[in-house]
Amino acid sequence: MDTNWMARGNCATRPPDTFFPSDGVGVEIAKRICEGCPVQEPCLEYALHHRIDHGVWGGCSERQRRRILRARRLATAA
């Protein structure tokens, strides 16, 4: 999977720990940084494809990504 998109993300100039928060407030801050990011979709797909369990990727928290994966599994099974 191509990762050249990573250098173009809103996160590229931010400290990485911003996207691995320890609380809900930190998650919301990270998600706001992701809003309008030009590479939000490939970022989210990368995290989903690689089953990344931690952090905010593509504007989604761990919980949101689990829900997306579950919905995709259910849609595929249907």
PDB file of N, CA, C and O in Angstrom:
ATOM      1  N   MET A   1       0.851  -1.181   0.000  1.00  0.00           N
ATOM      2  CA  MET A   1       0.000   0.000   0.000  1.00  0.00           C
ATOM      3  C   MET A   1       0.895   1.241   0.000  1.00  0.00           C
ATOM      4  O   MET A   1       1.821   1.348   0.804  1.00  0.00           O
ATOM      5  N   ASP A   2       0.615   2.160  -0.891  1.00  0.00           N
ATOM      6  CA  ASP A   2       1.373   3.397  -1.031  1.00  0.00           C
ATOM      7  C   ASP A   2       1.186   4.278   0.202  1.00  0.00           C
ATOM      8  O   ASP A   2       0.063   4.430   0.682  1.00  0.00           O
ATOM      9  N   THR A   3       2.257   4.854   0.717  1.00  0.00           N
ATOM     10  CA  THR A   3       2.172   5.733   1.894  1.00  0.00           C
ATOM     11  C   THR A   3       2.692   7.143   1.605  1.00  0.00           C
ATOM     12  O   THR A   3       2.928   7.911   2.538  1.00  0.00           O
ATOM     13  N   ASN A   4       2.871   7.492   0.343  1.00  0.00           N
ATOM     14  CA  ASN A   4       3.338   8.831  -0.005  1.00  0.00           C
ATOM     15  C   ASN A   4       2.382   9.920   0.478  1.00  0.00           C
ATOM     16  O   ASN A   4       2.802  11.054   0.709  1.00  0.00           O
ATOM     17  N   TRP A   5       1.125   9.590   0.629  1.00  0.00           N
ATOM     18  CA  TRP A   5       0.113  10.536   1.081  1.00  0.00           C
ATOM     19  C   TRP A   5       0.425  11.069   2.479  1.00  0.00           C
ATOM     20  O   TRP A   5       0.016  12.178   2.824  1.00  0.00           O
ATOM     21  N   MET A   6       1.139  10.296   3.278  1.00  0.00           N
ATOM     22  CA  MET A   6       1.393  10.687   4.675  1.00  0.00           C
ATOM     23  C   MET A   6       2.068  12.056   4.786  1.00  0.00           C
ATOM     24  O   MET A   6       1.786  12.801   5.725  1.00  0.00           O
ATOM     25  N   ALA A   7       2.928  12.390   3.872  1.00  0.00           N
ATOM     26  CA  ALA A   7       3.644  13.664   3.921  1.00  0.00           C
ATOM     27  C   ALA A   7       2.739  14.853   3.619  1.00  0.00           C
ATOM     28  O   ALA A   7       3.105  15.994   3.898  1.00  0.00           O
ATOM     29  N   ARG A   8       1.560  14.596   3.053  1.00  0.00           N
ATOM     30  CA  ARG A   8       0.638  15.678   2.681  1.00  0.00           C
ATOM     31  C   ARG A   8      -0.480  15.892   3.701  1.00  0.00           C
ATOM     32  O   ARG A   8      -1.334  16.758   3.512  1.00  0.00           O
ATOM     33  N   GLY A   9      -0.476  15.125   4.756  1.00  0.00           N
ATOM     34  CA  GLY A   9      -1.547  15.227   5.750  1.00  0.00           C
ATOM     35  C   GLY A   9      -1.414  16.433   6.658  1.00  0.00           C
ATOM     36  O   GLY A   9      -0.323  16.967   6.857  1.00  0.00           O
ATOM     37  N   ASN A  10      -2.548  16.851   7.205  1.00  0.00           N
ATOM     38  CA  ASN A  10      -2.544  17.943   8.187  1.00  0.00           C
ATOM     39  C   ASN A  10      -1.678  17.595   9.388  1.00  0.00           C
ATOM     40  O   ASN A  10      -1.201  18.482  10.095  1.00  0.00           O
ATOM     41  N   CYS A  11      -1.479  16.317   9.615  1.00  0.00           N
ATOM     42  CA  CYS A  11      -0.720  15.843  10.768  1.00  0.00           C
ATOM     43  C   CYS A  11       0.788  15.897  10.552  1.00  0.00           C
ATOM     44  O   CYS A  11       1.548  15.764  11.512  1.00  0.00           O
ATOM     45  N   ALA A  12       1.233  16.088   9.323  1.00  0.00           N
ATOM     46  CA  ALA A  12       2.657  15.985   8.994  1.00  0.00           C
ATOM     47  C   ALA A  12       3.525  16.965   9.784  1.00  0.00           C
ATOM     48  O   ALA A  12       4.703  16.701  10.023  1.00  0.00           O
ATOM     49  N   THR A  13       2.952  18.078  10.183  1.00  0.00           N
ATOM     50  CA  THR A  13       3.739  19.079  10.909  1.00  0.00           C
ATOM     51  C   THR A  13       3.404  19.111  12.402  1.00  0.00           C
ATOM     52  O   THR A  13       3.821  20.020  13.120  1.00  0.00           O
ATOM     53  N   ARG A  14       2.665  18.134  12.850  1.00  0.00           N
ATOM     54  CA  ARG A  14       2.264  18.063  14.264  1.00  0.00           C
ATOM     55  C   ARG A  14       3.037  16.961  14.977  1.00  0.00           C
ATOM     56  O   ARG A  14       3.491  16.006  14.346  1.00  0.00           O
ATOM     57  N   PRO A  15       3.184  17.094  16.285  1.00  0.00           N
ATOM     58  CA  PRO A  15       3.829  16.007  17.034  1.00  0.00           C
ATOM     59  C   PRO A  15       2.979  14.738  16.962  1.00  0.00           C
ATOM     60  O   PRO A  15       1.762  14.811  17.133  1.00  0.00           O
ATOM     61  N   PRO A  16       3.585  13.589  16.715  1.00  0.00           N
ATOM     62  CA  PRO A  16       2.818  12.337  16.597  1.00  0.00           C
ATOM     63  C   PRO A  16       1.949  12.037  17.811  1.00  0.00           C
ATOM     64  O   PRO A  16       0.861  11.479  17.666  1.00  0.00           O
ATOM     65  N   ASP A  17       2.413  12.398  19.008  1.00  0.00           N
ATOM     66  CA  ASP A  17       1.618  12.075  20.199  1.00  0.00           C
ATOM     67  C   ASP A  17       0.278  12.791  20.224  1.00  0.00           C
ATOM     68  O   ASP A  17      -0.608  12.405  20.986  1.00  0.00           O
ATOM     69  N   THR A  18       0.110  13.830  19.405  1.00  0.00           N
ATOM     70  CA  THR A  18      -1.182  14.516  19.287  1.00  0.00           C
ATOM     71  C   THR A  18      -2.253  13.542  18.818  1.00  0.00           C
ATOM     72  O   THR A  18      -3.419  13.671  19.190  1.00  0.00           O
ATOM     73  N   PHE A  19      -1.860  12.566  18.000  1.00  0.00           N
ATOM     74  CA  PHE A  19      -2.816  11.637  17.398  1.00  0.00           C
ATOM     75  C   PHE A  19      -2.924  10.317  18.148  1.00  0.00           C
ATOM     76  O   PHE A  19      -3.581   9.379  17.696  1.00  0.00           O
ATOM     77  N   PHE A  20      -2.272  10.264  19.293  1.00  0.00           N
ATOM     78  CA  PHE A  20      -2.352   9.098  20.178  1.00  0.00           C
ATOM     79  C   PHE A  20      -2.683   9.579  21.582  1.00  0.00           C
ATOM     80  O   PHE A  20      -1.919   9.366  22.524  1.00  0.00           O
ATOM     81  N   PRO A  21      -3.850  10.240  21.709  1.00  0.00           N
ATOM     82  CA  PRO A  21      -4.231  10.858  22.983  1.00  0.00           C
ATOM     83  C   PRO A  21      -4.631   9.823  24.034  1.00  0.00           C
ATOM     84  O   PRO A  21      -4.962   8.677  23.730  1.00  0.00           O
ATOM     85  N   SER A  22      -4.583  10.283  25.276  1.00  0.00           N
ATOM     86  CA  SER A  22      -4.947   9.392  26.383  1.00  0.00           C
ATOM     87  C   SER A  22      -6.336   9.683  26.924  1.00  0.00           C
ATOM     88  O   SER A  22      -6.792   9.018  27.853  1.00  0.00           O
ATOM     89  N   ASP A  23      -7.016  10.676  26.349  1.00  0.00           N
ATOM     90  CA  ASP A  23      -8.353  11.003  26.836  1.00  0.00           C
ATOM     91  C   ASP A  23      -9.241  11.486  25.695  1.00  0.00           C
ATOM     92  O   ASP A  23      -8.782  11.720  24.577  1.00  0.00           O
ATOM     93  N   GLY A  24     -10.513  11.626  26.008  1.00  0.00           N
ATOM     94  CA  GLY A  24     -11.496  12.040  25.009  1.00  0.00           C
ATOM     95  C   GLY A  24     -11.264  13.429  24.465  1.00  0.00           C
ATOM     96  O   GLY A  24     -11.532  13.692  23.293  1.00  0.00           O
ATOM     97  N   VAL A  25     -10.766  14.324  25.303  1.00  0.00           N
ATOM     98  CA  VAL A  25     -10.480  15.686  24.839  1.00  0.00           C
ATOM     99  C   VAL A  25      -9.392  15.638  23.776  1.00  0.00           C
ATOM    100  O   VAL A  25      -9.486  16.315  22.752  1.00  0.00           O
ATOM    101  N   GLY A  26      -8.361  14.838  24.018  1.00  0.00           N
ATOM    102  CA  GLY A  26      -7.287  14.697  23.045  1.00  0.00           C
ATOM    103  C   GLY A  26      -7.764  14.110  21.736  1.00  0.00           C
ATOM    104  O   GLY A  26      -7.293  14.496  20.667  1.00  0.00           O
ATOM    105  N   VAL A  27      -8.699  13.176  21.814  1.00  0.00           N
ATOM    106  CA  VAL A  27      -9.271  12.579  20.603  1.00  0.00           C
ATOM    107  C   VAL A  27      -9.982  13.653  19.791  1.00  0.00           C
ATOM    108  O   VAL A  27      -9.821  13.722  18.573  1.00  0.00           O
ATOM    109  N   GLU A  28     -10.761  14.483  20.454  1.00  0.00           N
ATOM    110  CA  GLU A  28     -11.486  15.544  19.744  1.00  0.00           C
ATOM    111  C   GLU A  28     -10.534  16.551  19.112  1.00  0.00           C
ATOM    112  O   GLU A  28     -10.794  17.036  18.011  1.00  0.00           O
ATOM    113  N   ILE A  29      -9.447  16.871  19.782  1.00  0.00           N
ATOM    114  CA  ILE A  29      -8.449  17.794  19.222  1.00  0.00           C
ATOM    115  C   ILE A  29      -7.843  17.183  17.961  1.00  0.00           C
ATOM    116  O   ILE A  29      -7.732  17.855  16.936  1.00  0.00           O
ATOM    117  N   ALA A  30      -7.455  15.919  18.035  1.00  0.00           N
ATOM    118  CA  ALA A  30      -6.869  15.244  16.878  1.00  0.00           C
ATOM    119  C   ALA A  30      -7.866  15.183  15.721  1.00  0.00           C
ATOM    120  O   ALA A  30      -7.498  15.418  14.570  1.00  0.00           O
ATOM    121  N   LYS A  31      -9.112  14.873  16.020  1.00  0.00           N
ATOM    122  CA  LYS A  31     -10.127  14.777  14.975  1.00  0.00           C
ATOM    123  C   LYS A  31     -10.337  16.121  14.297  1.00  0.00           C
ATOM    124  O   LYS A  31     -10.578  16.171  13.091  1.00  0.00           O
ATOM    125  N   ARG A  32     -10.250  17.212  15.054  1.00  0.00           N
ATOM    126  CA  ARG A  32     -10.394  18.552  14.459  1.00  0.00           C
ATOM    127  C   ARG A  32      -9.254  18.850  13.497  1.00  0.00           C
ATOM    128  O   ARG A  32      -9.462  19.491  12.466  1.00  0.00           O
ATOM    129  N   ILE A  33      -8.058  18.392  13.825  1.00  0.00           N
ATOM    130  CA  ILE A  33      -6.917  18.579  12.928  1.00  0.00           C
ATOM    131  C   ILE A  33      -7.160  17.821  11.625  1.00  0.00           C
ATOM    132  O   ILE A  33      -6.776  18.289  10.553  1.00  0.00           O
ATOM    133  N   CYS A  34      -7.786  16.670  11.714  1.00  0.00           N
ATOM    134  CA  CYS A  34      -8.063  15.846  10.537  1.00  0.00           C
ATOM    135  C   CYS A  34      -9.146  16.438   9.638  1.00  0.00           C
ATOM    136  O   CYS A  34      -9.193  16.132   8.446  1.00  0.00           O
ATOM    137  N   GLU A  35     -10.007  17.274  10.187  1.00  0.00           N
ATOM    138  CA  GLU A  35     -11.098  17.845   9.390  1.00  0.00           C
ATOM    139  C   GLU A  35     -10.529  18.604   8.198  1.00  0.00           C
ATOM    140  O   GLU A  35      -9.659  19.462   8.354  1.00  0.00           O
ATOM    141  N   GLY A  36     -11.014  18.289   7.038  1.00  0.00           N
ATOM    142  CA  GLY A  36     -10.595  18.968   5.820  1.00  0.00           C
ATOM    143  C   GLY A  36      -9.222  18.551   5.323  1.00  0.00           C
ATOM    144  O   GLY A  36      -8.693  19.161   4.394  1.00  0.00           O
ATOM    145  N   CYS A  37      -8.640  17.533   5.918  1.00  0.00           N
ATOM    146  CA  CYS A  37      -7.328  17.060   5.491  1.00  0.00           C
ATOM    147  C   CYS A  37      -7.439  16.484   4.083  1.00  0.00           C
ATOM    148  O   CYS A  37      -8.373  15.735   3.795  1.00  0.00           O
ATOM    149  N   PRO A  38      -6.500  16.823   3.203  1.00  0.00           N
ATOM    150  CA  PRO A  38      -6.581  16.328   1.827  1.00  0.00           C
ATOM    151  C   PRO A  38      -6.341  14.831   1.689  1.00  0.00           C
ATOM    152  O   PRO A  38      -6.638  14.251   0.645  1.00  0.00           O
ATOM    153  N   VAL A  39      -5.809  14.203   2.728  1.00  0.00           N
ATOM    154  CA  VAL A  39      -5.533  12.761   2.639  1.00  0.00           C
ATOM    155  C   VAL A  39      -6.298  11.976   3.709  1.00  0.00           C
ATOM    156  O   VAL A  39      -5.873  10.894   4.113  1.00  0.00           O
ATOM    157  N   GLN A  40      -7.403  12.515   4.154  1.00  0.00           N
ATOM    158  CA  GLN A  40      -8.180  11.866   5.204  1.00  0.00           C
ATOM    159  C   GLN A  40      -8.649  10.465   4.796  1.00  0.00           C
ATOM    160  O   GLN A  40      -8.578   9.534   5.599  1.00  0.00           O
ATOM    161  N   GLU A  41      -9.117  10.311   3.584  1.00  0.00           N
ATOM    162  CA  GLU A  41      -9.626   9.007   3.143  1.00  0.00           C
ATOM    163  C   GLU A  41      -8.532   7.940   3.064  1.00  0.00           C
ATOM    164  O   GLU A  41      -8.710   6.852   3.611  1.00  0.00           O
ATOM    165  N   PRO A  42      -7.399   8.219   2.395  1.00  0.00           N
ATOM    166  CA  PRO A  42      -6.366   7.180   2.370  1.00  0.00           C
ATOM    167  C   PRO A  42      -5.799   6.885   3.762  1.00  0.00           C
ATOM    168  O   PRO A  42      -5.384   5.758   4.035  1.00  0.00           O
ATOM    169  N   CYS A  43      -5.780   7.869   4.623  1.00  0.00           N
ATOM    170  CA  CYS A  43      -5.319   7.668   5.996  1.00  0.00           C
ATOM    171  C   CYS A  43      -6.233   6.693   6.730  1.00  0.00           C
ATOM    172  O   CYS A  43      -5.759   5.762   7.381  1.00  0.00           O
ATOM    173  N   LEU A  44      -7.522   6.904   6.626  1.00  0.00           N
ATOM    174  CA  LEU A  44      -8.485   6.018   7.269  1.00  0.00           C
ATOM    175  C   LEU A  44      -8.393   4.615   6.685  1.00  0.00           C
ATOM    176  O   LEU A  44      -8.382   3.633   7.427  1.00  0.00           O
ATOM    177  N   GLU A  45      -8.327   4.517   5.372  1.00  0.00           N
ATOM    178  CA  GLU A  45      -8.237   3.195   4.735  1.00  0.00           C
ATOM    179  C   GLU A  45      -6.959   2.463   5.132  1.00  0.00           C
ATOM    180  O   GLU A  45      -6.967   1.243   5.298  1.00  0.00           O
ATOM    181  N   TYR A  46      -5.872   3.195   5.284  1.00  0.00           N
ATOM    182  CA  TYR A  46      -4.609   2.595   5.731  1.00  0.00           C
ATOM    183  C   TYR A  46      -4.789   1.980   7.113  1.00  0.00           C
ATOM    184  O   TYR A  46      -4.394   0.838   7.347  1.00  0.00           O
ATOM    185  N   ALA A  47      -5.385   2.739   8.024  1.00  0.00           N
ATOM    186  CA  ALA A  47      -5.602   2.249   9.390  1.00  0.00           C
ATOM    187  C   ALA A  47      -6.538   1.047   9.408  1.00  0.00           C
ATOM    188  O   ALA A  47      -6.323   0.102  10.167  1.00  0.00           O
ATOM    189  N   LEU A  48      -7.565   1.078   8.584  1.00  0.00           N
ATOM    190  CA  LEU A  48      -8.504  -0.043   8.526  1.00  0.00           C
ATOM    191  C   LEU A  48      -7.826  -1.279   7.933  1.00  0.00           C
ATOM    192  O   LEU A  48      -7.968  -2.384   8.457  1.00  0.00           O
ATOM    193  N   HIS A  49      -7.101  -1.087   6.857  1.00  0.00           N
ATOM    194  CA  HIS A  49      -6.433  -2.199   6.178  1.00  0.00           C
ATOM    195  C   HIS A  49      -5.406  -2.880   7.092  1.00  0.00           C
ATOM    196  O   HIS A  49      -5.288  -4.106   7.107  1.00  0.00           O
ATOM    197  N   HIS A  50      -4.674  -2.070   7.847  1.00  0.00           N
ATOM    198  CA  HIS A  50      -3.627  -2.598   8.718  1.00  0.00           C
ATOM    199  C   HIS A  50      -4.112  -2.885  10.134  1.00  0.00           C
ATOM    200  O   HIS A  50      -3.326  -3.255  11.006  1.00  0.00           O
ATOM    201  N   ARG A  51      -5.417  -2.712  10.354  1.00  0.00           N
ATOM    202  CA  ARG A  51      -6.026  -2.989  11.664  1.00  0.00           C
ATOM    203  C   ARG A  51      -5.296  -2.269  12.795  1.00  0.00           C
ATOM    204  O   ARG A  51      -5.003  -2.862  13.834  1.00  0.00           O
ATOM    205  N   ILE A  52      -5.005  -0.982  12.583  1.00  0.00           N
ATOM    206  CA  ILE A  52      -4.321  -0.190  13.601  1.00  0.00           C
ATOM    207  C   ILE A  52      -5.298   0.082  14.735  1.00  0.00           C
ATOM    208  O   ILE A  52      -6.366   0.660  14.531  1.00  0.00           O
ATOM    209  N   ASP A  53      -4.920  -0.337  15.916  1.00  0.00           N
ATOM    210  CA  ASP A  53      -5.814  -0.275  17.074  1.00  0.00           C
ATOM    211  C   ASP A  53      -5.737   1.017  17.870  1.00  0.00           C
ATOM    212  O   ASP A  53      -6.648   1.314  18.643  1.00  0.00           O
ATOM    213  N   HIS A  54      -4.688   1.779  17.702  1.00  0.00           N
ATOM    214  CA  HIS A  54      -4.492   2.948  18.556  1.00  0.00           C
ATOM    215  C   HIS A  54      -4.417   4.234  17.745  1.00  0.00           C
ATOM    216  O   HIS A  54      -3.969   4.246  16.598  1.00  0.00           O
ATOM    217  N   GLY A  55      -4.862   5.295  18.362  1.00  0.00           N
ATOM    218  CA  GLY A  55      -4.732   6.612  17.764  1.00  0.00           C
ATOM    219  C   GLY A  55      -5.896   7.035  16.891  1.00  0.00           C
ATOM    220  O   GLY A  55      -6.843   6.284  16.656  1.00  0.00           O
ATOM    221  N   VAL A  56      -5.789   8.258  16.424  1.00  0.00           N
ATOM    222  CA  VAL A  56      -6.777   8.840  15.510  1.00  0.00           C
ATOM    223  C   VAL A  56      -6.177   8.792  14.116  1.00  0.00           C
ATOM    224  O   VAL A  56      -5.103   9.342  13.876  1.00  0.00           O
ATOM    225  N   TRP A  57      -6.863   8.143  13.211  1.00  0.00           N
ATOM    226  CA  TRP A  57      -6.436   8.002  11.818  1.00  0.00           C
ATOM    227  C   TRP A  57      -7.613   8.362  10.929  1.00  0.00           C
ATOM    228  O   TRP A  57      -8.727   7.884  11.139  1.00  0.00           O
ATOM    229  N   GLY A  58      -7.365   9.203   9.940  1.00  0.00           N
ATOM    230  CA  GLY A  58      -8.430   9.579   9.016  1.00  0.00           C
ATOM    231  C   GLY A  58      -9.608  10.231   9.703  1.00  0.00           C
ATOM    232  O   GLY A  58     -10.738  10.156   9.219  1.00  0.00           O
ATOM    233  N   GLY A  59      -9.348  10.872  10.827  1.00  0.00           N
ATOM    234  CA  GLY A  59     -10.418  11.551  11.555  1.00  0.00           C
ATOM    235  C   GLY A  59     -11.282  10.635  12.394  1.00  0.00           C
ATOM    236  O   GLY A  59     -12.321  11.060  12.901  1.00  0.00           O
ATOM    237  N   CYS A  60     -10.871   9.374  12.554  1.00  0.00           N
ATOM    238  CA  CYS A  60     -11.670   8.405  13.314  1.00  0.00           C
ATOM    239  C   CYS A  60     -10.887   7.846  14.496  1.00  0.00           C
ATOM    240  O   CYS A  60      -9.690   7.570  14.404  1.00  0.00           O
ATOM    241  N   SER A  61     -11.590   7.692  15.594  1.00  0.00           N
ATOM    242  CA  SER A  61     -11.004   7.093  16.789  1.00  0.00           C
ATOM    243  C   SER A  61     -10.955   5.580  16.629  1.00  0.00           C
ATOM    244  O   SER A  61     -11.463   5.030  15.652  1.00  0.00           O
ATOM    245  N   GLU A  62     -10.338   4.916  17.597  1.00  0.00           N
ATOM    246  CA  GLU A  62     -10.281   3.454  17.581  1.00  0.00           C
ATOM    247  C   GLU A  62     -11.691   2.863  17.539  1.00  0.00           C
ATOM    248  O   GLU A  62     -11.968   1.949  16.762  1.00  0.00           O
ATOM    249  N   ARG A  63     -12.562   3.386  18.369  1.00  0.00           N
ATOM    250  CA  ARG A  63     -13.940   2.884  18.440  1.00  0.00           C
ATOM    251  C   ARG A  63     -14.655   3.064  17.108  1.00  0.00           C
ATOM    252  O   ARG A  63     -15.351   2.157  16.651  1.00  0.00           O
ATOM    253  N   GLN A  64     -14.492   4.216  16.487  1.00  0.00           N
ATOM    254  CA  GLN A  64     -15.144   4.457  15.202  1.00  0.00           C
ATOM    255  C   GLN A  64     -14.629   3.497  14.126  1.00  0.00           C
ATOM    256  O   GLN A  64     -15.401   3.012  13.299  1.00  0.00           O
ATOM    257  N   ARG A  65     -13.331   3.229  14.141  1.00  0.00           N
ATOM    258  CA  ARG A  65     -12.776   2.308  13.150  1.00  0.00           C
ATOM    259  C   ARG A  65     -13.292   0.892  13.371  1.00  0.00           C
ATOM    260  O   ARG A  65     -13.565   0.173  12.409  1.00  0.00           O
ATOM    261  N   ARG A  66     -13.425   0.488  14.627  1.00  0.00           N
ATOM    262  CA  ARG A  66     -13.993  -0.839  14.898  1.00  0.00           C
ATOM    263  C   ARG A  66     -15.409  -0.929  14.355  1.00  0.00           C
ATOM    264  O   ARG A  66     -15.790  -1.952  13.786  1.00  0.00           O
ATOM    265  N   ARG A  67     -16.190   0.124  14.523  1.00  0.00           N
ATOM    266  CA  ARG A  67     -17.566   0.138  14.006  1.00  0.00           C
ATOM    267  C   ARG A  67     -17.585   0.048  12.485  1.00  0.00           C
ATOM    268  O   ARG A  67     -18.406  -0.669  11.913  1.00  0.00           O
ATOM    269  N   ILE A  68     -16.686   0.770  11.833  1.00  0.00           N
ATOM    270  CA  ILE A  68     -16.608   0.733  10.371  1.00  0.00           C
ATOM    271  C   ILE A  68     -16.283  -0.672   9.904  1.00  0.00           C
ATOM    272  O   ILE A  68     -16.919  -1.188   8.985  1.00  0.00           O
ATOM    273  N   LEU A  69     -15.288  -1.298  10.538  1.00  0.00           N
ATOM    274  CA  LEU A  69     -14.907  -2.656  10.149  1.00  0.00           C
ATOM    275  C   LEU A  69     -16.048  -3.643  10.373  1.00  0.00           C
ATOM    276  O   LEU A  69     -16.292  -4.519   9.544  1.00  0.00           O
ATOM    277  N   ARG A  70     -16.741  -3.497  11.489  1.00  0.00           N
ATOM    278  CA  ARG A  70     -17.877  -4.378  11.770  1.00  0.00           C
ATOM    279  C   ARG A  70     -18.964  -4.191  10.724  1.00  0.00           C
ATOM    280  O   ARG A  70     -19.522  -5.171  10.230  1.00  0.00           O
ATOM    281  N   ALA A  71     -19.271  -2.945  10.380  1.00  0.00           N
ATOM    282  CA  ALA A  71     -20.305  -2.676   9.370  1.00  0.00           C
ATOM    283  C   ALA A  71     -19.904  -3.244   8.012  1.00  0.00           C
ATOM    284  O   ALA A  71     -20.745  -3.773   7.285  1.00  0.00           O
ATOM    285  N   ARG A  72     -18.650  -3.139   7.676  1.00  0.00           N
ATOM    286  CA  ARG A  72     -18.180  -3.696   6.398  1.00  0.00           C
ATOM    287  C   ARG A  72     -18.292  -5.221   6.399  1.00  0.00           C
ATOM    288  O   ARG A  72     -18.703  -5.815   5.402  1.00  0.00           O
ATOM    289  N   ARG A  73     -17.929  -5.849   7.508  1.00  0.00           N
ATOM    290  CA  ARG A  73     -18.055  -7.320   7.590  1.00  0.00           C
ATOM    291  C   ARG A  73     -19.506  -7.744   7.432  1.00  0.00           C
ATOM    292  O   ARG A  73     -19.806  -8.694   6.709  1.00  0.00           O
ATOM    293  N   LEU A  74     -20.399  -7.044   8.102  1.00  0.00           N
ATOM    294  CA  LEU A  74     -21.820  -7.370   8.018  1.00  0.00           C
ATOM    295  C   LEU A  74     -22.357  -7.158   6.600  1.00  0.00           C
ATOM    296  O   LEU A  74     -23.161  -7.950   6.107  1.00  0.00           O
ATOM    297  N   ALA A  75     -21.910  -6.096   5.960  1.00  0.00           N
ATOM    298  CA  ALA A  75     -22.356  -5.822   4.583  1.00  0.00           C
ATOM    299  C   ALA A  75     -21.852  -6.887   3.640  1.00  0.00           C
ATOM    300  O   ALA A  75     -22.564  -7.281   2.716  1.00  0.00           O
ATOM    301  N   THR A  76     -20.650  -7.359   3.851  1.00  0.00           N
ATOM    302  CA  THR A  76     -20.069  -8.391   2.997  1.00  0.00           C
ATOM    303  C   THR A  76     -20.813  -9.720   3.215  1.00  0.00           C
ATOM    304  O   THR A  76     -21.048 -10.473   2.271  1.00  0.00           O
ATOM    305  N   ALA A  77     -21.171  -9.986   4.453  1.00  0.00           N
ATOM    306  CA  ALA A  77     -21.856 -11.243   4.779  1.00  0.00           C
ATOM    307  C   ALA A  77     -23.297 -11.264   4.265  1.00  0.00           C
ATOM    308  O   ALA A  77     -23.862 -12.333   4.031  1.00  0.00           O
ATOM    309  N   ALA A  78     -23.872 -10.109   4.096  1.00  0.00           N
ATOM    310  CA  ALA A  78     -25.282 -10.022   3.673  1.00  0.00           C
ATOM    311  C   ALA A  78     -25.479 -10.272   2.196  1.00  0.00           C
ATOM    312  O   ALA A  78     -26.608 -10.230   1.708  1.00  0.00           O
TER     313      ALA A  78
END
